[in-house]
Amino acid sequence: MTTTNNKKSLTKAGKADAVKTTKTSKSSNPSRLDQLQQLVTSEGGASIAEMVSATGWQIHSVRGALAGALKKRGLTITSEKIDGVRRYRGVLPA
């Protein structure tokens, strides 16, 4: 039984180390939502195609992130059609 308990302790310690490593690596690379937010808050906004290529997500996932996660972050999302291409813009409250 002692061996089993030691294995569990090692596993828990290993998981804790893995979590710490993951958190540090996230800080150096922006998440996909962060990338999406940067695109949408840029001066000209972004089209769906630009957001899809930046994140690697499917179209419906990008739209869902705009309608859900980015609104929860406090962005006000607007869209307008310019020269036949719909562009999405996000504005943070002042």
Residue pairs with C-beta under 8 A, 6 or more apart in sequence:
30 38
32 55
32 56
32 57
32 65
33 65
33 69
33 70
33 73
35 54
35 55
36 51
36 54
36 55
36 62
36 65
36 66
36 70
37 70
37 73
37 75
37 90
39 45
39 46
39 50
39 51
39 54
40 46
40 51
40 66
40 70
40 75
40 77
40 88
40 89
40 90
41 75
41 89
41 90
41 91
41 92
44 87
45 79
45 87
45 88
45 89
45 90
46 54
46 87
46 88
47 85
47 86
47 87
47 88
48 59
48 62
48 63
48 86
48 88
51 57
51 62
51 88
52 58
52 59
52 62
55 61
55 62
57 65
66 77
66 88
66 90
67 77
70 77
70 90
71 77
74 92
74 93
75 90
75 91
75 92
76 90
76 91
76 92
76 93
77 88
77 89
77 90
78 88
78 89
78 90
78 91
79 86
79 87
79 88
79 89
80 86
80 87
80 89
81 87
